[in-house]
Amino acid sequence: MRRLFPVTDETAAPAPGGASGEGGDREWSLDELAAAYAYPEPGPGGPVPWLRANMVSTLDGAAQHDGRSQPISSATDMRIFGTLRALADVVVVGAETVRKEGYRPARAREDFAAMREAAGQRPAPAIAVVTAGLDLDFSLPLFTSPLVPTLILTGAAAAPDRVATAEKAGARVVTAGDGIGVDPARAVRALADLGHTRLLTEGGPRLLGQLVAAGVLDELCLTVSPMLTAGEAQRIAGGPAVTVPHRFALVSMLEEDGFLYTRYGRARPAY
C-alpha cells in the first residue's frame, strides 16, 4: 500500500523490485488505516453529522458483478471496509442491499475496542436499514442477535403490522419521513438525535442516489477496481439525475495491486 495523494516528500513511484512511496508495498496496520480514514474532529459547537459512503466500482463503472460487490473487491478493500465500520457510529443501508448481500450484524473488533471506547462509542456500530415497506426477514440474525439493536428507518405511513413485527423482533423503528418513504435529510437528523454523528452508508446504488440527490452526502470513499465487466450492472448511485452535478474534492488516494482507494469530500476539512 502506498499513498499517492496528498503528495508528500515520501510519495514516490514504486522502484523496481523494492518498496517506495509512503507505506511502500507493505501491508498497512489497522491503526494506520484508521488514521487515514478518520472522521473530522468536532468543531467548537460539538459534533455534527458527517455522512460518508463506501463503494466499489470497476473501471467501466460497474458497482456489482452477478448482483454482488464481492467479485470486484479485494482483500485490502475488505480491510478498509472493516476499518470504516469500526470508525462509524451507525451503518446506513438500503433494504434491497440487506436482502441481496445477506447483511449480518456488525461485530465488535478487538483491534478497535480501545479506540471506540475512547471515542465514547458502543462496541460495534448499529445497522440502520432504510425501508418504506419493511419487506424484510425479521428472523435473520441482523434483527434477532445484533450486538447493538438494529434500527429501521421508515416513514410515518409505514404499515402498522410490519412496524409491530419489526419491534417484536427487537429492532428499533425510527420515523424519518411523513409519508411511506424516508426523507434523507430527516434520516440524518434522526440518527444524530440518537447520538449517531459518524455515519457510514454502504449503499446500495438506489439509496446512495437518494442521498446524493438530497445533498446530504459529505464524503465518498470509492475503491476503483482494476477490472472490466461490461454488461448492464448498476453504477454506484442510481435514480433520477441531479439538476447540477455536485462537485467533490479529492481528499486522499491510496494504491495497492492496481486498486485505487480514494476519498472525495464536499469540502476539505482538517483530517
Residue pairs with C-beta under 8 A, 6 or more apart in sequence:
1 23
1 24
1 25
1 26
1 27
1 28
1 76
1 254
1 255
1 256
2 11
2 14
2 20
2 21
2 22
2 23
2 24
2 25
2 254
2 255
2 256
3 10
3 11
3 21
3 22
3 23
3 36
3 252
3 253
3 254
4 11
4 21
4 253
4 254
4 255
4 260
5 11
5 250
5 252
5 253
6 252
8 22
10 21
10 22
11 21
11 22
12 20
12 21
13 20
13 21
14 20
14 21
14 24
14 25
18 24
18 25
19 25
19 26
23 32
23 254
25 256
27 76
28 36
30 79
30 83
30 86
30 111
30 112
33 79
33 80
33 83
34 83
34 86
34 87
34 112
34 115
36 252
36 254
37 80
37 83
37 84
37 87
37 221
37 263
38 87
38 271
39 50
39 52
39 87
39 198
40 50
40 269
40 270
40 271
41 270
42 48
47 197
47 198
48 192
48 197
49 188
49 189
49 191
49 192
49 196
49 197
49 199
50 197
50 198
50 199
50 218
50 219
51 92
51 188
51 199
51 200
51 201
51 211
51 216
51 217
51 218
51 219
52 84
52 199
52 200
52 201
52 217
52 218
52 219
52 220
52 221
53 200
53 201
53 202
53 203
53 208
53 211
53 217
53 219
53 220
53 221
53 236
54 80
54 81
54 84
54 200
54 201
54 202
54 221
55 63
55 202
55 203
55 208
55 220
55 221
55 222
55 223
55 236
56 63
56 69
56 72
56 73
56 77
56 222
56 223
56 224
56 225
56 236
57 63
57 72
57 222
57 223
57 224
57 225
57 235
57 236
58 65
58 72
58 224
58 225
58 227
58 228
58 229
58 233
59 224
59 225
59 226
59 227
59 228
60 228
60 229
60 230
61 235
62 72
62 229
62 231
62 233
62 234
62 235
63 69
63 203
63 204
63 205
63 233
63 234
63 235
63 236
64 72
64 233
64 234
65 71
65 72
65 229
65 231
65 233
67 100
68 100
68 101
69 101
72 225
72 227
72 229
73 81
73 223
73 225
74 223
74 225
74 256
74 257
74 259
76 256
76 257
76 259
76 261
77 223
77 225
77 259
77 261
80 221
80 223
80 261
81 202
82 109
83 112
84 200
84 221
85 91
85 106
85 125
85 200
86 109
86 111
86 112
86 115
86 116
86 125
87 112
87 198
87 200
88 125
88 198
88 199
88 200
89 121
89 122
89 125
89 126
89 191
89 195
89 196
89 197
89 198
89 199
90 125
90 126
90 127
90 128
90 151
90 191
90 196
90 198
90 199
90 200
91 106
91 125
91 126
91 127
91 128
91 200
91 201
91 202
92 128
92 130
92 153
92 187
92 191
92 199
92 200
92 201
92 202
92 207
93 103
93 127
93 128
93 129
93 130
93 201
93 202
93 203
93 204
93 207
94 129
94 130
94 131
94 203
94 204
94 206
94 207
95 129
95 130
95 131
95 133
95 134
95 135
95 136
96 204
96 206
97 103
97 202
97 203
97 204
97 207
98 129
98 136
98 142
99 136
99 137
100 204
103 127
103 140
103 142
104 140
104 141
104 142
105 124
105 127
105 141
105 142
105 145
105 146
105 147
105 148
105 150
106 124
106 125
106 126
106 127
106 146
106 147
106 148
107 124
107 147
108 123
108 124
108 147
109 124
113 123
116 122
116 123
121 198
122 147
122 148
123 147
123 148
124 147
124 148
125 148
125 200
126 146
126 148
126 149
126 150
126 151
126 196
127 142
127 146
127 148
127 150
127 151
128 150
128 151
128 152
128 153
128 174
128 187
128 191
128 196
129 136
129 142
129 150
129 151
129 152
129 153
130 153
130 154
130 182
130 187
130 207
131 152
131 153
131 154
131 182
132 154
132 155
132 158
132 180
132 181
132 182
133 158
133 159
133 162
133 180
134 152
134 154
134 158
134 159
134 162
134 163
134 165
134 166
135 162
136 143
136 166
138 144
138 165
138 166
138 168
138 169
138 171
139 169
142 150
143 150
143 166
143 169
143 170
143 171
144 169
144 170
146 170
149 170
149 171
149 172
150 170
150 171
150 172
151 171
151 172
151 173
151 174
151 191
151 194
152 163
152 166
152 171
152 172
152 173
152 174
153 174
153 176
153 182
153 187
153 190
153 191
154 163
154 173
154 174
154 175
154 176
154 177
154 182
155 175
155 176
155 177
155 178
155 179
155 180
155 181
155 182
155 183
156 175
156 177
156 178
156 179
157 178
157 179
157 180
158 173
158 180
163 173
166 173
167 173
174 187
174 190
174 191
174 194
175 190
176 182
176 183
176 186
176 187
176 190
177 183
177 186
177 187
183 214
184 210
184 211
184 213
184 214
184 216
185 214
185 215
185 216
188 199
188 216
191 197
191 199
201 207
201 208
201 211
201 217
203 236
204 234
205 234
205 235
205 236
205 237
205 238
205 239
206 238
206 239
208 217
208 236
208 237
208 238
209 237
209 238
209 239
209 240
210 239
211 217
212 237
212 242
212 246
213 239
213 240
213 242
215 246
217 246
217 266
218 265
218 266
219 248
219 251
219 263
219 264
219 265
219 266
220 248
220 262
220 263
220 264
220 265
221 261
221 262
221 263
222 236
222 262
222 263
222 264
223 259
223 260
223 261
223 262
224 259
224 260
224 262
225 259
226 257
226 258
226 259
246 266
248 264
248 265
248 266
249 264
249 265
249 266
249 267
249 268
250 262
250 263
250 264
251 263
251 264
251 265
251 268
251 271
252 262
252 263
252 271
253 260
253 261
253 262
253 263
254 260
254 261
254 262
255 261
